[in-house]
Amino acid sequence: MAGGFLIEFGGLPASGKSTLARRLADRTGAVLLRIDEIEAAMRRHNLTPDQTGITAYGVAHDIAASHLRARFTVIADAVNPVIEARDGWRDLAEASYARHAVIEVVCPDLAEHRRRVETPRERRSRLDLSRLVRGRKRSAEYQPRHDDRLVVDSTRAIDLCDREIADYVADRERDCEIFH
């Protein structure tokens, strides 16, 4: 029995993944789970940053699993800096009999990436400015990806990125239906 569809967005903080993930969720009606929002809620309830990281992924996995079993599309928006985080999403999709697509968002223009990280934005201040400090740490810890995925260069026009993502997701959905 086929489950839902898990679309995993990963990439460094300020790469543009949240913007692109939100646009896809708005367009498709998918459930959007953002690790940053889960971590921010945990911090509001007095959990320290050291306590929120792995726990936030666990919370997101549990929420995603129930939606995937109900055959919903779930978009997971997370840095996914290490292999274990990425394997967790893959394993969740397999255990839920869900289709799975991976999208890594990159900002290869270092000056543009720095500008995005350092420019205060309403959404960043709403979450927690300390995430920028954690973002720098995550950049240093980020392990290169070698899995099957779409790599999206977010320095291009957002409409081009959206079209590329939509085409990739549609292709993955069709490819995965053959096996379910």
Beta strands, then each sheet from edge to edge (+ up, - down):
strand 1: 5-10
strand 2: 31-34
strand 3: 73-77
strand 4: 99-106
strand 5: 150-153
sheet 1: 2+ 3+ 1+ 4+ 5+
end
